[in-house]
């Protein structure tokens, strides 16, 4: 089986507009053949999302989720192109699902582009130090260390970036893939613009409750 590189995934993503995980899965199924991978994405209705990226999504909903007991609350703005789609039941459910996911998974950013360069540089520095301090990597060349660093950065993205996180109600897909599915169904551009997550007593000295785990358990 052909090795699926990060560069190949990135190139396919730029070409089709599909999510990173979707591109990787398509390339794996296509044994690394980009043209076949594009066809796989088109058959699934994912590649066409690229055509909608330039459209203006100025309609939508500001949705909310308050966890039982009022200890965690979320506001999220999800945009689409028309008021007709925004008022639809499926779009409203998507907003609720994303708000509940944010309550459970505690993302810090909507997308990778929102991560400050200083934060990313620090994470890369820590990942490189961890890799070099691991005795198993003592004799490995620098390019191998860099691959390990990129792998750990991808893990950081999965933990902190909303669209890269596994969706709590269906972990086999990311939140980004969930949104892309709705794009294919509605024919409109859909995008998470921003969110705010409130946690009761956050920043105050208090006992540490696992609210994220509690919300996640309710969704399973």
C-alpha positions as CSV (number, residue, x, y, z in Angstrom):
1,X,0.0,0.0,0.0
2,X,1.3,3.5,-0.9
3,X,2.4,5.8,1.9
4,X,-0.1,8.7,2.3
5,X,2.0,11.8,3.0
6,X,0.8,15.0,4.7
7,X,1.8,16.8,1.5
8,X,-0.4,14.6,-0.6
9,X,-3.3,15.1,1.8
10,X,-2.8,18.9,1.8
11,X,-2.7,19.0,-2.0
12,X,-5.9,17.0,-2.4
13,X,-7.6,19.2,0.2
14,X,-6.6,22.4,-1.7
15,X,-7.8,20.8,-4.9
16,X,-11.2,19.6,-3.7
17,X,-12.0,21.6,-0.5
18,X,-12.8,18.4,1.4
19,X,-11.7,18.0,5.0
20,X,-8.2,16.7,5.9
21,X,-9.5,13.4,7.3
22,X,-11.8,12.9,4.2
23,X,-8.8,13.5,1.9
24,X,-6.7,11.0,3.8
25,X,-9.4,8.3,3.7
26,X,-9.9,8.9,0.0
27,X,-6.2,8.7,-0.8
28,X,-5.9,5.5,1.3
29,X,-8.8,3.9,-0.6
30,X,-7.2,5.0,-3.9
31,X,-3.8,3.7,-2.9
32,X,-2.3,7.1,-3.2
33,X,-3.7,7.9,-6.7
34,X,-4.9,11.5,-6.5
35,X,-7.2,11.3,-9.5
36,X,-9.0,8.3,-8.1
37,X,-9.2,10.0,-4.7
38,X,-10.8,13.1,-6.3
39,X,-13.4,10.8,-7.9
40,X,-14.1,9.1,-4.6
41,X,-14.7,12.5,-2.9
42,X,-16.9,13.6,-5.8
43,X,-19.0,10.5,-5.5
44,X,-19.5,11.2,-1.9
45,X,-20.6,14.8,-2.6
46,X,-17.6,16.2,-0.7
47,X,-15.4,17.7,-3.4
48,X,-18.1,20.1,-4.6
49,X,-17.9,22.0,-1.3
50,X,-14.9,23.8,-2.7
51,X,-17.1,25.6,-5.2
52,X,-19.0,27.2,-2.4
53,X,-16.1,28.6,-0.4
54,X,-16.2,31.9,-2.2
55,X,-19.8,32.5,-1.5
56,X,-20.9,34.9,1.2
57,X,-22.5,33.2,4.2
58,X,-24.2,36.1,6.1
59,X,-27.3,34.3,7.3
60,X,-27.4,31.7,10.1
61,X,-28.2,31.2,13.7
62,X,-26.6,32.0,17.1
63,X,-27.3,28.9,19.0
64,X,-26.8,28.0,22.7
65,X,-26.4,25.0,24.9
66,X,-26.7,25.1,28.7
67,X,-25.5,21.9,30.5
68,X,-27.8,20.4,33.1
69,X,-27.3,22.4,36.3
70,X,-26.2,25.5,34.5
71,X,-22.5,24.8,35.1
72,X,-21.4,25.0,31.4
73,X,-22.8,27.2,28.7
74,X,-22.0,27.7,25.0
75,X,-22.9,30.3,22.4
76,X,-22.0,29.4,18.8
77,X,-22.6,31.3,15.5
78,X,-23.1,29.1,12.5
79,X,-23.5,30.8,9.1
80,X,-25.1,29.8,5.9
81,X,-26.1,31.7,2.7
82,X,-29.9,32.0,3.0
83,X,-32.5,32.5,5.7
84,X,-34.4,29.6,4.2
85,X,-31.7,27.1,5.2
86,X,-31.1,28.9,8.5
87,X,-34.7,28.3,9.5
88,X,-34.6,24.6,8.5
89,X,-34.8,21.9,11.1
90,X,-31.6,20.2,9.9
91,X,-29.6,23.4,10.2
92,X,-31.0,24.1,13.7
93,X,-30.0,20.6,14.8
94,X,-26.5,21.1,13.4
95,X,-26.2,24.2,15.6
96,X,-27.3,22.3,18.7
97,X,-25.0,19.4,18.0
98,X,-22.0,21.7,17.6
99,X,-22.9,23.7,20.7
100,X,-23.1,20.5,22.7
101,X,-19.9,19.3,21.2
102,X,-18.1,22.5,22.3
103,X,-19.5,22.1,25.8
104,X,-18.0,18.5,26.0
105,X,-14.8,18.8,24.0
106,X,-13.6,22.3,25.1
107,X,-12.0,23.5,21.8
108,X,-10.0,26.7,21.9
109,X,-10.1,27.7,18.2
110,X,-12.6,27.3,15.3
111,X,-9.8,26.5,12.8
112,X,-6.1,26.1,12.6
113,X,-5.8,29.6,11.0
114,X,-7.0,31.1,14.4
115,X,-4.1,29.7,16.3
116,X,-1.6,32.5,17.1
117,X,1.9,31.9,15.6
118,X,3.4,32.2,19.1
119,X,1.2,29.3,20.4
120,X,2.0,27.1,17.4
121,X,5.8,27.8,17.7
122,X,5.7,26.9,21.4
123,X,3.8,23.6,20.7
124,X,6.3,22.8,18.0
125,X,9.2,23.5,20.3
126,X,7.8,21.3,23.1
127,X,7.0,18.5,20.6
128,X,10.6,18.6,19.2
129,X,12.1,18.6,22.7
130,X,10.0,15.6,23.7
131,X,11.0,13.7,20.5
132,X,14.7,14.4,21.0
133,X,14.6,13.5,24.7
134,X,12.9,10.1,23.9
135,X,15.7,7.4,24.1
136,X,13.9,5.5,21.2
137,X,14.7,8.5,18.9
138,X,18.4,8.8,19.9
139,X,19.8,7.7,16.5
140,X,17.0,8.8,14.2
141,X,17.8,11.4,11.5
142,X,16.3,15.0,11.7
143,X,13.7,14.3,9.0
144,X,12.3,11.5,11.1
145,X,12.2,13.8,14.2
146,X,10.3,16.3,12.1
147,X,7.7,13.7,11.1
148,X,7.3,12.9,14.8
149,X,6.9,16.6,15.6
150,X,4.2,17.0,12.9
151,X,2.4,14.0,14.2
152,X,2.3,15.5,17.7
153,X,1.1,18.8,16.2
154,X,-1.7,17.0,14.5
155,X,-2.7,15.6,17.9
156,X,-2.6,19.2,19.3
157,X,-5.0,20.2,16.5
158,X,-7.4,17.3,17.3
159,X,-7.5,18.4,20.9
160,X,-7.9,22.2,20.5
161,X,-9.3,23.0,17.0
162,X,-13.1,22.6,16.7
163,X,-13.2,21.5,13.1
164,X,-10.4,18.9,13.7
165,X,-11.9,17.4,16.7
166,X,-13.7,14.0,16.5
167,X,-17.5,14.8,16.8
168,X,-18.6,13.6,20.3
169,X,-21.8,11.9,19.0
170,X,-20.0,10.1,16.1
171,X,-16.2,10.0,16.7
172,X,-15.5,8.4,13.4
173,X,-16.0,11.8,11.8
174,X,-14.6,15.3,12.7
175,X,-16.8,18.4,13.3
176,X,-15.4,19.7,10.0
177,X,-16.6,16.6,8.2
178,X,-20.0,16.9,9.8
179,X,-20.3,20.5,8.5
180,X,-19.2,19.4,5.0
181,X,-21.9,16.7,5.0
182,X,-24.5,19.4,5.6
183,X,-22.9,21.6,2.8
184,X,-23.4,18.7,0.4
185,X,-27.1,18.3,1.5
186,X,-28.1,22.0,1.5
187,X,-26.1,23.2,-1.5
188,X,-25.0,26.2,0.5
189,X,-21.8,27.2,2.2
190,X,-22.0,26.6,5.9
191,X,-19.3,27.7,8.4
192,X,-18.7,28.0,12.1
193,X,-17.8,31.7,12.6
194,X,-17.2,31.9,16.3
195,X,-18.1,30.4,19.7
196,X,-17.8,31.2,23.4
197,X,-17.7,28.6,26.1
198,X,-18.5,29.5,29.7
199,X,-17.7,27.3,32.7
200,X,-19.1,28.2,36.1
201,X,-16.3,29.4,38.4
202,X,-13.7,29.3,35.7
203,X,-10.6,31.2,36.9
204,X,-11.6,31.0,40.5
205,X,-10.1,28.7,43.1
206,X,-12.4,25.7,43.4
207,X,-12.5,21.9,43.1
208,X,-11.9,20.4,39.7
209,X,-15.0,18.8,38.2
210,X,-14.9,17.0,34.8
211,X,-17.7,18.9,33.2
212,X,-16.5,17.9,29.7
213,X,-16.6,14.2,30.5
214,X,-20.0,14.7,32.1
215,X,-21.5,16.3,29.0
216,X,-19.8,13.7,26.7
217,X,-21.4,10.9,28.7
218,X,-24.8,12.4,28.2
219,X,-24.3,12.4,24.4
220,X,-23.2,8.8,24.1
